[in-house]
Amino acid sequence: MIRALTSSLLLVLASFALVVMVQNLLGWTFLSGDPETVSTFLSSLAQFAAIPVTIAFGVVVVVIQQQAATYTGRAGALVVTSPGFMFVVALLFEVPAFCILLLGALDLSGQSVGESTKEWAVGAVGPVLLTFVALGVFSSAWFRRLSPAEFCGFMATRAVEGLKSGNRDAVSLAVRGLGESLNNLALSTDYTSLHLCMNFVTRFLKDYILEQKPRLLRENPGFFEYRFPEKRTDSAWVEREACTFVKDATDALLGKLGPAESIYYLVDGLLPFGGAAMNAGDGEALEVLAEAFVEMGTTERTFGMSVNFNTRPLERSAEGVIWARQNGHHEAGDLLSAVFFVLFAYLDYHVRSMGPERKFSSNLHEAKAKELKDAGVDFARAAKESREKFQGFWIIRFPDADAEREEALKRLNRL
């Protein structure tokens, strides 16, 4: 705020001085020497800068907010906190005030005014033109951002800027705006824009885990603190919010019978984040990914005689187990084994619960289970850890959690 006020004031004075210098060099000004003319000119200039320009700016902001609200309900906050907004607002206050102060400072009591007085009066045109230029630049930049790709890219950039400055509120606003855009695009039919938005989420999470989060933990631990109502610390709040929005978007696609390609694209978009968490040794971030996989993979939608499952988390968790074991990430491998087990048990439960009129046409869960079995995964241990780590999911998703765990183990042993 202070920076915007200072920079705008300096530019007001500079534009004023520039117009005065140009008139001085040319030796000509369009104002007559009549004091009444000079007074009327400055008064009209102040009114023009204060009323029509301010109304135009308000209309522009309302239009931008209404259009941007297609992607997120936080569009208004994103517009207000965007670069350039406070600068234009400061100009809208400073320029009319400058014209009024200049009118009071000039000596208009004689029969005529001097050349310097006329030049100073015309010099006030400079700040007014500066206001129009700033308004044009702000409007042009924002109207370019109203395509899904540009708008999502803007929010991702704002999130990165917030991380670099350690501004928790700015990061939270940008991440939630990006997540809401992902969800709204999932409810639309613009799947290309949905994929582009997910690309920004993918890159943001990967860079955050590898670069920004270690630095913030080291230099600015307060970034992870919040009060609700007492003071608490959550070092995984950024990735948790982002993964929650991805999970909601996949559920929305599954619920409206969206294309499998897009559902898989969203799930696969979290893989670079998981790989970065393994390489960084960030167990908390990996647990967030594990919970997201479990939530996405323990959801089904019924359409008539058809039941749809999101099997991508099961597939990717199995592949993650093998990759983690091969690269020495044993704790990550154990966690993903627990994820795979609960997803396998969930799918197996529904397959066994299907009536004779329904048929599950895929054996993907069995094929992946065989791969893990051949790789030496201890399913008994995975079952125990899965029951402990994802206790809530077991209780909610199964009528008898312990019985289904044992049934899944028997099924795995028979493979």
C-alpha positions as a Markdown table, in Angstrom:
| # | Residue | x | y | z |
|---|---|---|---|---|
| 1 | Met | 0.0 | 0.0 | 0.0 |
| 2 | Ile | 2.7 | 2.5 | 1.0 |
| 3 | Arg | 4.8 | 1.5 | -2.0 |
| 4 | Ala | 1.8 | 2.0 | -4.4 |
| 5 | Leu | 1.1 | 5.5 | -2.8 |
| 6 | Thr | 4.8 | 6.5 | -3.1 |
| 7 | Ser | 5.4 | 5.3 | -6.6 |
| 8 | Ser | 2.1 | 6.8 | -7.9 |
| 9 | Leu | 2.9 | 10.2 | -6.3 |
| 10 | Leu | 6.3 | 10.3 | -7.8 |
| 11 | Leu | 5.0 | 9.5 | -11.2 |
| 12 | Val | 2.3 | 12.2 | -10.9 |
| 13 | Leu | 5.0 | 14.8 | -10.1 |
| 14 | Ala | 7.2 | 13.4 | -12.9 |
| 15 | Ser | 4.4 | 13.6 | -15.5 |
| 16 | Phe | 3.5 | 17.1 | -14.4 |
| 17 | Ala | 7.1 | 18.2 | -14.7 |
| 18 | Leu | 7.4 | 16.6 | -18.1 |
| 19 | Val | 4.4 | 18.5 | -19.6 |
| 20 | Val | 5.7 | 21.8 | -18.1 |
| 21 | Met | 9.1 | 21.2 | -19.6 |
| 22 | Val | 7.7 | 20.4 | -23.0 |
| 23 | Gln | 5.7 | 23.6 | -23.0 |
| 24 | Asn | 8.7 | 25.6 | -21.9 |
| 25 | Leu | 10.9 | 24.2 | -24.6 |
| 26 | Leu | 8.2 | 24.8 | -27.3 |
| 27 | Gly | 7.5 | 28.2 | -26.0 |
| 28 | Trp | 3.7 | 27.7 | -26.5 |
| 29 | Thr | 0.7 | 26.7 | -24.4 |
| 30 | Phe | -2.9 | 26.5 | -25.5 |
| 31 | Leu | -4.4 | 28.3 | -22.4 |
| 32 | Ser | -5.1 | 32.0 | -22.6 |
| 33 | Gly | -4.0 | 34.4 | -19.9 |
| 34 | Asp | -7.5 | 34.9 | -18.5 |
| 35 | Pro | -7.5 | 33.9 | -14.8 |
| 36 | Glu | -11.1 | 32.7 | -15.1 |
| 37 | Thr | -10.1 | 30.4 | -18.0 |
| 38 | Val | -7.3 | 28.9 | -16.0 |
| 39 | Ser | -9.5 | 28.3 | -13.0 |
| 40 | Thr | -12.2 | 26.7 | -15.0 |
| 41 | Phe | -9.7 | 24.5 | -16.8 |
| 42 | Leu | -8.2 | 23.1 | -13.6 |
| 43 | Ser | -11.6 | 22.7 | -11.9 |
| 44 | Ser | -13.0 | 20.7 | -14.9 |
| 45 | Leu | -9.8 | 18.6 | -15.0 |
| 46 | Ala | -10.2 | 17.7 | -11.3 |
| 47 | Gln | -13.8 | 16.8 | -11.8 |
| 48 | Phe | -13.1 | 14.7 | -14.9 |
| 49 | Ala | -10.3 | 12.8 | -13.1 |
| 50 | Ala | -12.5 | 12.3 | -10.0 |
| 51 | Ile | -15.8 | 11.2 | -11.5 |
| 52 | Pro | -15.8 | 9.7 | -15.0 |
| 53 | Val | -12.4 | 8.0 | -14.7 |
| 54 | Thr | -13.3 | 6.5 | -11.3 |
| 55 | Ile | -16.6 | 5.2 | -12.8 |
| 56 | Ala | -14.8 | 3.7 | -15.7 |
| 57 | Phe | -12.3 | 2.0 | -13.4 |
| 58 | Gly | -15.2 | 0.6 | -11.3 |
| 59 | Val | -17.0 | -0.7 | -14.4 |
| 60 | Val | -13.8 | -2.4 | -15.6 |
| 61 | Val | -13.2 | -4.1 | -12.2 |
| 62 | Val | -16.9 | -5.3 | -12.1 |
| 63 | Val | -16.7 | -6.8 | -15.6 |
| 64 | Ile | -13.4 | -8.5 | -14.8 |
| 65 | Gln | -14.7 | -9.9 | -11.6 |
| 66 | Gln | -17.9 | -11.2 | -13.2 |
| 67 | Gln | -15.9 | -12.9 | -16.0 |
| 68 | Ala | -13.2 | -14.3 | -13.7 |
| 69 | Ala | -15.9 | -15.7 | -11.3 |
| 70 | Thr | -16.5 | -18.4 | -13.9 |
| 71 | Tyr | -13.4 | -20.0 | -12.6 |
| 72 | Thr | -13.4 | -19.1 | -8.9 |
| 73 | Gly | -15.5 | -17.3 | -6.3 |
| 74 | Arg | -12.4 | -15.6 | -5.1 |
| 75 | Ala | -12.0 | -13.6 | -8.3 |
| 76 | Gly | -12.8 | -10.3 | -6.5 |
| 77 | Ala | -10.0 | -10.9 | -4.0 |
| 78 | Leu | -7.6 | -11.9 | -6.7 |
| 79 | Val | -8.4 | -8.7 | -8.7 |
| 80 | Val | -8.0 | -6.4 | -5.7 |
| 81 | Thr | -4.7 | -8.0 | -4.6 |
| 82 | Ser | -3.3 | -8.2 | -8.1 |
| 83 | Pro | -0.3 | -6.0 | -9.1 |
| 84 | Gly | -1.3 | -2.6 | -10.4 |
| 85 | Phe | -4.6 | -2.4 | -8.6 |
| 86 | Met | -3.6 | -0.3 | -5.7 |
| 87 | Phe | -1.4 | 1.8 | -8.0 |
| 88 | Val | -4.5 | 2.8 | -10.1 |
| 89 | Val | -6.6 | 3.4 | -7.0 |
| 90 | Ala | -3.9 | 5.7 | -5.6 |
| 91 | Leu | -3.8 | 7.7 | -8.9 |
| 92 | Leu | -7.6 | 8.1 | -8.8 |
| 93 | Phe | -7.3 | 9.8 | -5.4 |
| 94 | Glu | -4.0 | 11.7 | -6.0 |
| 95 | Val | -4.7 | 13.2 | -9.4 |
| 96 | Pro | -7.9 | 15.1 | -8.5 |
| 97 | Ala | -6.3 | 16.2 | -5.2 |
| 98 | Phe | -3.2 | 17.4 | -7.1 |
| 99 | Cys | -5.4 | 19.5 | -9.5 |
| 100 | Ile | -7.3 | 21.1 | -6.6 |
| 101 | Leu | -4.0 | 21.9 | -4.7 |
| 102 | Leu | -2.5 | 23.3 | -7.9 |
| 103 | Leu | -5.6 | 25.5 | -8.3 |
| 104 | Gly | -5.2 | 26.8 | -4.8 |
| 105 | Ala | -1.4 | 27.4 | -5.2 |
| 106 | Leu | -1.5 | 29.4 | -8.4 |
| 107 | Asp | -2.0 | 33.2 | -8.2 |
| 108 | Leu | -5.1 | 34.0 | -10.2 |
| 109 | Ser | -5.9 | 37.3 | -8.6 |
| 110 | Gly | -4.6 | 39.7 | -11.3 |
| 111 | Gln | -6.1 | 40.8 | -14.7 |
| 112 | Ser | -4.0 | 38.1 | -16.4 |
| 113 | Val | -1.6 | 35.3 | -15.5 |
| 114 | Gly | 2.0 | 34.8 | -16.5 |
| 115 | Glu | 3.4 | 32.2 | -18.8 |
| 116 | Ser | 4.7 | 30.0 | -16.0 |
| 117 | Thr | 1.2 | 29.9 | -14.4 |
| 118 | Lys | -0.3 | 28.8 | -17.7 |
| 119 | Glu | 2.4 | 26.1 | -18.1 |
| 120 | Trp | 1.7 | 24.8 | -14.6 |
| 121 | Ala | -2.0 | 24.7 | -15.2 |
| 122 | Val | -1.6 | 22.7 | -18.5 |
| 123 | Gly | 1.0 | 20.5 | -16.7 |
| 124 | Ala | -1.9 | 19.0 | -14.8 |
| 125 | Val | -2.9 | 17.2 | -18.0 |
| 126 | Gly | 0.1 | 15.0 | -17.5 |
| 127 | Pro | -1.1 | 13.2 | -14.3 |
| 128 | Val | -4.6 | 12.8 | -15.9 |
| 129 | Leu | -3.1 | 11.1 | -19.0 |
| 130 | Leu | -1.0 | 9.0 | -16.6 |
| 131 | Thr | -4.2 | 7.8 | -15.0 |
| 132 | Phe | -5.6 | 6.7 | -18.3 |
| 133 | Val | -2.4 | 4.9 | -19.3 |
| 134 | Ala | -2.4 | 3.0 | -15.9 |
| 135 | Leu | -6.1 | 2.1 | -16.3 |
| 136 | Gly | -5.4 | 0.9 | -19.8 |
| 137 | Val | -2.5 | -1.2 | -18.8 |
| 138 | Phe | -4.3 | -2.7 | -15.8 |
| 139 | Ser | -7.4 | -3.5 | -17.9 |
| 140 | Ser | -5.4 | -4.9 | -20.8 |
| 141 | Ala | -3.4 | -7.2 | -18.5 |
| 142 | Trp | -6.6 | -8.5 | -16.8 |
| 143 | Phe | -8.6 | -9.1 | -19.9 |
| 144 | Arg | -5.7 | -11.2 | -21.3 |
| 145 | Arg | -5.9 | -13.3 | -18.1 |
| 146 | Leu | -9.6 | -14.2 | -18.6 |
| 147 | Ser | -8.8 | -17.3 | -20.7 |
| 148 | Pro | -8.6 | -20.4 | -18.5 |
| 149 | Ala | -5.0 | -21.0 | -19.2 |
| 150 | Glu | -3.9 | -17.4 | -18.6 |
| 151 | Phe | -6.1 | -17.1 | -15.5 |
| 152 | Cys | -4.7 | -20.3 | -14.0 |
| 153 | Gly | -1.2 | -19.3 | -14.9 |
| 154 | Phe | -1.7 | -15.9 | -13.1 |
| 155 | Met | -2.9 | -17.7 | -9.9 |
| 156 | Ala | 0.0 | -20.1 | -10.0 |
| 157 | Thr | 2.4 | -17.1 | -10.4 |
| 158 | Arg | 0.8 | -15.3 | -7.5 |
| 159 | Ala | 1.2 | -18.5 | -5.4 |
| 160 | Val | 4.9 | -18.7 | -6.2 |
| 161 | Glu | 5.3 | -15.0 | -5.4 |
| 162 | Gly | 3.6 | -15.5 | -2.1 |
| 163 | Leu | 5.9 | -18.4 | -1.3 |
| 164 | Lys | 9.0 | -16.3 | -2.1 |
| 165 | Ser | 7.8 | -13.5 | 0.2 |
| 166 | Gly | 6.5 | -15.9 | 2.9 |
| 167 | Asn | 3.0 | -14.4 | 2.6 |
| 168 | Arg | 0.7 | -17.2 | 3.8 |
| 169 | Asp | -2.5 | -15.3 | 3.0 |
| 170 | Ala | -1.4 | -14.7 | -0.6 |
| 171 | Val | -0.5 | -18.3 | -1.1 |
| 172 | Ser | -3.7 | -19.6 | 0.4 |
| 173 | Leu | -5.8 | -17.3 | -1.8 |
| 174 | Ala | -4.0 | -18.3 | -4.9 |
| 175 | Val | -4.0 | -22.0 | -4.2 |
| 176 | Arg | -7.7 | -22.0 | -3.4 |
| 177 | Gly | -8.4 | -19.9 | -6.5 |
| 178 | Leu | -6.5 | -22.4 | -8.6 |
| 179 | Gly | -8.2 | -25.3 | -7.0 |
| 180 | Glu | -11.7 | -23.9 | -7.4 |
| 181 | Ser | -10.9 | -23.2 | -11.1 |
| 182 | Leu | -9.9 | -26.9 | -11.4 |
| 183 | Asn | -13.2 | -28.0 | -9.9 |
| 184 | Asn | -15.3 | -25.6 | -12.1 |
| 185 | Leu | -13.5 | -26.7 | -15.2 |
| 186 | Ala | -14.1 | -30.4 | -14.2 |
| 187 | Leu | -17.8 | -29.6 | -14.1 |
| 188 | Ser | -17.6 | -28.1 | -17.6 |
| 189 | Thr | -16.8 | -29.7 | -20.9 |
| 190 | Asp | -13.6 | -27.7 | -21.5 |
| 191 | Tyr | -11.3 | -30.7 | -20.8 |
| 192 | Thr | -8.3 | -29.1 | -22.5 |
| 193 | Ser | -8.4 | -26.2 | -20.1 |
| 194 | Leu | -8.8 | -28.6 | -17.3 |
| 195 | His | -5.6 | -30.4 | -18.3 |
| 196 | Leu | -3.8 | -27.0 | -18.6 |
| 197 | Cys | -5.0 | -26.0 | -15.1 |
| 198 | Met | -3.8 | -29.3 | -13.7 |
| 199 | Asn | -0.4 | -28.7 | -15.3 |
| 200 | Phe | 0.0 | -25.5 | -13.2 |
| 201 | Val | -1.0 | -27.4 | -10.1 |
| 202 | Thr | 1.5 | -30.2 | -10.9 |
| 203 | Arg | 4.4 | -27.8 | -11.4 |
| 204 | Phe | 3.5 | -25.7 | -8.4 |
| 205 | Leu | 3.5 | -28.7 | -6.0 |
| 206 | Lys | 6.7 | -30.1 | -7.4 |
| 207 | Asp | 8.6 | -26.9 | -7.1 |
| 208 | Tyr | 7.1 | -26.2 | -3.7 |
| 209 | Ile | 8.3 | -29.5 | -2.3 |
| 210 | Leu | 11.8 | -29.4 | -3.8 |
| 211 | Glu | 12.6 | -25.7 | -3.4 |
| 212 | Gln | 10.3 | -23.5 | -1.4 |
| 213 | Lys | 9.1 | -25.7 | 1.4 |
| 214 | Pro | 12.7 | -26.5 | 2.7 |
| 215 | Arg | 13.6 | -22.9 | 2.6 |
| 216 | Leu | 10.4 | -21.8 | 4.4 |
| 217 | Leu | 10.9 | -24.4 | 7.1 |
| 218 | Arg | 14.4 | -23.2 | 7.6 |
| 219 | Glu | 13.9 | -19.4 | 7.3 |
| 220 | Asn | 10.3 | -18.7 | 8.0 |
| 221 | Pro | 8.6 | -21.3 | 10.2 |
| 222 | Gly | 5.8 | -18.9 | 10.9 |
| 223 | Phe | 4.5 | -19.6 | 7.4 |
| 224 | Phe | 3.2 | -22.9 | 8.7 |
| 225 | Glu | 1.5 | -21.5 | 11.8 |
| 226 | Tyr | -2.1 | -20.5 | 12.2 |
| 227 | Arg | -4.7 | -19.8 | 14.9 |
| 228 | Phe | -7.9 | -21.7 | 15.0 |
| 229 | Pro | -8.6 | -20.8 | 17.7 |
| 230 | Glu | -5.3 | -21.5 | 19.4 |
| 231 | Lys | -1.9 | -21.4 | 17.8 |
| 232 | Arg | -1.1 | -24.5 | 15.7 |
| 233 | Thr | 1.5 | -25.7 | 13.2 |
| 234 | Asp | 0.8 | -27.6 | 10.0 |
| 235 | Ser | 3.8 | -28.0 | 7.7 |
| 236 | Ala | 1.7 | -29.8 | 5.1 |
| 237 | Trp | -1.2 | -27.3 | 4.7 |
| 238 | Val | -0.2 | -26.1 | 1.2 |
| 239 | Glu | -0.1 | -29.6 | -0.4 |
| 240 | Arg | -3.1 | -30.7 | 1.5 |
| 241 | Glu | -5.3 | -27.9 | 0.1 |
| 242 | Ala | -4.0 | -28.5 | -3.4 |
| 243 | Cys | -4.6 | -32.3 | -3.2 |
| 244 | Thr | -8.1 | -31.8 | -1.8 |
| 245 | Phe | -9.1 | -29.7 | -4.8 |
| 246 | Val | -7.6 | -32.4 | -7.2 |
| 247 | Lys | -9.6 | -35.1 | -5.4 |
| 248 | Asp | -12.8 | -33.0 | -5.6 |
| 249 | Ala | -12.2 | -32.5 | -9.3 |
| 250 | Thr | -11.8 | -36.2 | -10.0 |
| 251 | Asp | -15.0 | -37.0 | -8.0 |
| 252 | Ala | -16.8 | -34.4 | -10.1 |
| 253 | Leu | -15.6 | -36.0 | -13.3 |
| 254 | Leu | -16.6 | -39.4 | -12.1 |
| 255 | Gly | -19.9 | -38.2 | -10.9 |
| 256 | Lys | -20.9 | -36.8 | -14.2 |
| 257 | Leu | -19.5 | -39.7 | -16.2 |
| 258 | Gly | -16.6 | -37.6 | -17.5 |
| 259 | Pro | -13.9 | -38.9 | -19.8 |
| 260 | Ala | -11.6 | -41.5 | -18.2 |
| 261 | Glu | -8.7 | -39.7 | -19.9 |
| 262 | Ser | -9.3 | -36.6 | -17.8 |
| 263 | Ile | -9.8 | -38.5 | -14.6 |
| 264 | Tyr | -6.5 | -40.3 | -15.1 |
| 265 | Tyr | -4.8 | -37.0 | -16.1 |
| 266 | Leu | -5.7 | -35.5 | -12.8 |
| 267 | Val | -4.4 | -38.5 | -10.8 |
| 268 | Asp | -1.2 | -38.7 | -12.8 |
| 269 | Gly | -0.7 | -35.0 | -12.3 |
| 270 | Leu | 0.1 | -35.7 | -8.6 |
| 271 | Leu | 2.8 | -38.2 | -9.4 |
| 272 | Pro | 5.6 | -35.6 | -9.8 |
| 273 | Phe | 4.6 | -34.2 | -6.5 |
| 274 | Gly | 4.9 | -37.7 | -4.9 |
| 275 | Gly | 8.3 | -38.3 | -6.5 |
| 276 | Ala | 9.5 | -35.0 | -5.3 |
| 277 | Ala | 8.3 | -35.8 | -1.7 |
| 278 | Met | 10.2 | -39.1 | -1.8 |
| 279 | Asn | 13.4 | -37.5 | -3.1 |
| 280 | Ala | 13.1 | -34.7 | -0.5 |
| 281 | Gly | 12.3 | -37.2 | 2.3 |
| 282 | Asp | 9.1 | -35.3 | 3.1 |
| 283 | Gly | 7.0 | -38.0 | 4.9 |
| 284 | Glu | 4.2 | -35.6 | 5.7 |
| 285 | Ala | 3.8 | -34.6 | 2.1 |
| 286 | Leu | 3.8 | -38.2 | 1.0 |
| 287 | Glu | 1.1 | -39.0 | 3.6 |
| 288 | Val | -1.0 | -36.2 | 2.0 |
| 289 | Leu | -0.6 | -37.9 | -1.4 |
| 290 | Ala | -1.5 | -41.3 | 0.1 |
| 291 | Glu | -4.7 | -39.9 | 1.6 |
| 292 | Ala | -5.6 | -38.3 | -1.7 |
| 293 | Phe | -5.1 | -41.6 | -3.5 |
| 294 | Val | -7.2 | -43.5 | -1.0 |
| 295 | Glu | -10.0 | -40.9 | -1.2 |
| 296 | Met | -10.0 | -40.9 | -5.0 |
| 297 | Gly | -9.8 | -44.7 | -5.2 |
| 298 | Thr | -12.5 | -45.5 | -2.7 |
| 299 | Thr | -15.3 | -43.8 | -4.7 |
| 300 | Glu | -17.8 | -45.3 | -7.1 |
| 301 | Arg | -20.6 | -43.9 | -9.1 |
| 302 | Thr | -23.6 | -45.9 | -10.3 |
| 303 | Phe | -25.3 | -45.2 | -13.7 |
| 304 | Gly | -28.2 | -47.6 | -14.3 |
| 305 | Met | -26.6 | -51.1 | -14.4 |
| 306 | Ser | -23.1 | -49.7 | -14.6 |
| 307 | Val | -20.8 | -49.0 | -11.6 |
| 308 | Asn | -17.8 | -46.8 | -12.3 |
| 309 | Phe | -14.6 | -46.9 | -10.2 |
| 310 | Asn | -11.5 | -44.7 | -10.3 |
| 311 | Thr | -8.8 | -47.4 | -10.5 |
| 312 | Arg | -6.0 | -45.1 | -11.4 |
| 313 | Pro | -4.9 | -44.5 | -7.8 |
| 314 | Leu | -4.7 | -48.3 | -7.3 |
| 315 | Glu | -2.6 | -48.7 | -10.5 |
| 316 | Arg | -0.2 | -45.8 | -9.6 |
| 317 | Ser | 0.2 | -46.8 | -6.0 |
| 318 | Ala | 1.3 | -50.3 | -7.1 |
| 319 | Glu | 3.8 | -48.8 | -9.5 |
| 320 | Gly | 5.0 | -46.4 | -6.8 |
| 321 | Val | 5.6 | -49.3 | -4.4 |
| 322 | Ile | 7.9 | -51.0 | -6.9 |
| 323 | Trp | 9.7 | -47.7 | -7.8 |
| 324 | Ala | 10.2 | -46.8 | -4.1 |
| 325 | Arg | 11.6 | -50.2 | -3.3 |
| 326 | Gln | 14.0 | -50.1 | -6.2 |
| 327 | Asn | 15.3 | -46.7 | -5.3 |
| 328 | Gly | 15.7 | -47.3 | -1.6 |
| 329 | His | 12.7 | -45.4 | -0.3 |
| 330 | His | 11.5 | -48.2 | 1.9 |
| 331 | Glu | 9.2 | -46.1 | 4.2 |
| 332 | Ala | 7.5 | -44.6 | 1.1 |
| 333 | Gly | 7.2 | -48.1 | -0.3 |
| 334 | Asp | 5.5 | -49.4 | 2.9 |
| 335 | Leu | 3.1 | -46.4 | 2.9 |
| 336 | Leu | 2.1 | -47.0 | -0.7 |
| 337 | Ser | 1.7 | -50.7 | 0.0 |
| 338 | Ala | -0.8 | -49.8 | 2.7 |
| 339 | Val | -2.6 | -47.5 | 0.1 |
| 340 | Phe | -2.7 | -50.3 | -2.4 |
| 341 | Phe | -4.1 | -52.7 | 0.1 |
| 342 | Val | -7.1 | -50.6 | 1.1 |
| 343 | Leu | -7.8 | -49.8 | -2.6 |
| 344 | Phe | -7.6 | -53.5 | -3.5 |
| 345 | Ala | -9.9 | -54.4 | -0.6 |
| 346 | Tyr | -12.4 | -51.8 | -1.6 |
| 347 | Leu | -12.5 | -52.9 | -5.2 |
| 348 | Asp | -12.6 | -56.6 | -4.2 |
| 349 | Tyr | -15.5 | -55.9 | -1.8 |
| 350 | His | -17.6 | -54.3 | -4.6 |
| 351 | Val | -16.8 | -57.0 | -7.1 |
| 352 | Arg | -18.0 | -59.6 | -4.6 |
| 353 | Ser | -21.1 | -57.6 | -3.8 |
| 354 | Met | -22.2 | -57.4 | -7.4 |
| 355 | Gly | -25.3 | -59.3 | -8.3 |
| 356 | Pro | -25.5 | -61.8 | -11.2 |
| 357 | Glu | -26.8 | -59.0 | -13.5 |
| 358 | Arg | -23.5 | -57.0 | -13.1 |
| 359 | Lys | -20.0 | -57.9 | -14.1 |
| 360 | Phe | -16.7 | -56.3 | -13.3 |
| 361 | Ser | -14.9 | -56.3 | -16.7 |
| 362 | Ser | -11.3 | -55.5 | -15.4 |
| 363 | Asn | -8.8 | -57.6 | -13.6 |
| 364 | Leu | -6.4 | -54.7 | -13.1 |
| 365 | His | -6.4 | -55.0 | -9.3 |
| 366 | Glu | -5.4 | -58.6 | -9.5 |
| 367 | Ala | -2.7 | -58.1 | -12.1 |
| 368 | Lys | -1.1 | -55.3 | -10.0 |
| 369 | Ala | -1.4 | -57.4 | -6.9 |
| 370 | Lys | 0.5 | -60.2 | -8.6 |
| 371 | Glu | 3.2 | -57.8 | -9.6 |
| 372 | Leu | 3.6 | -56.6 | -6.0 |
| 373 | Lys | 3.6 | -60.2 | -4.8 |
| 374 | Asp | 6.3 | -61.1 | -7.2 |
| 375 | Ala | 8.3 | -58.1 | -6.0 |
| 376 | Gly | 8.2 | -59.5 | -2.4 |
| 377 | Val | 5.6 | -57.2 | -0.8 |
| 378 | Asp | 4.4 | -58.5 | 2.5 |
| 379 | Phe | 0.6 | -58.1 | 2.3 |
| 380 | Ala | 0.0 | -59.1 | 5.9 |
| 381 | Arg | 2.2 | -56.2 | 7.0 |
| 382 | Ala | 0.5 | -53.9 | 4.4 |
| 383 | Ala | -2.9 | -54.9 | 5.7 |
| 384 | Lys | -1.9 | -54.0 | 9.3 |
| 385 | Glu | -0.4 | -50.6 | 8.4 |
| 386 | Ser | -3.4 | -49.9 | 6.1 |
| 387 | Arg | -5.9 | -50.6 | 8.9 |
| 388 | Glu | -3.9 | -48.3 | 11.3 |
| 389 | Lys | -3.1 | -45.4 | 8.9 |
| 390 | Phe | -6.4 | -45.3 | 7.1 |
| 391 | Gln | -8.7 | -46.3 | 10.0 |
| 392 | Gly | -11.3 | -43.7 | 9.1 |
| 393 | Phe | -11.6 | -44.9 | 5.5 |
| 394 | Trp | -12.0 | -48.5 | 6.6 |
| 395 | Ile | -14.8 | -47.7 | 9.0 |
| 396 | Ile | -16.7 | -45.5 | 6.5 |
| 397 | Arg | -16.2 | -47.5 | 3.3 |
| 398 | Phe | -16.8 | -51.0 | 4.7 |
| 399 | Pro | -19.7 | -52.4 | 6.8 |
| 400 | Asp | -17.3 | -54.7 | 8.6 |
| 401 | Ala | -13.7 | -53.4 | 8.3 |
| 402 | Asp | -11.9 | -56.2 | 10.0 |
| 403 | Ala | -13.8 | -58.9 | 8.1 |
| 404 | Glu | -13.1 | -57.2 | 4.7 |
| 405 | Arg | -9.4 | -56.9 | 5.6 |
| 406 | Glu | -9.2 | -60.6 | 6.2 |
| 407 | Glu | -11.2 | -61.3 | 3.1 |
| 408 | Ala | -8.9 | -59.2 | 1.0 |
| 409 | Leu | -5.8 | -61.0 | 2.5 |
| 410 | Lys | -7.3 | -64.4 | 1.6 |
| 411 | Arg | -7.9 | -63.1 | -2.0 |
| 412 | Leu | -4.3 | -61.9 | -2.3 |
| 413 | Asn | -2.9 | -65.2 | -1.0 |
| 414 | Arg | -4.9 | -67.1 | -3.6 |
| 415 | Leu | -3.4 | -65.2 | -6.5 |
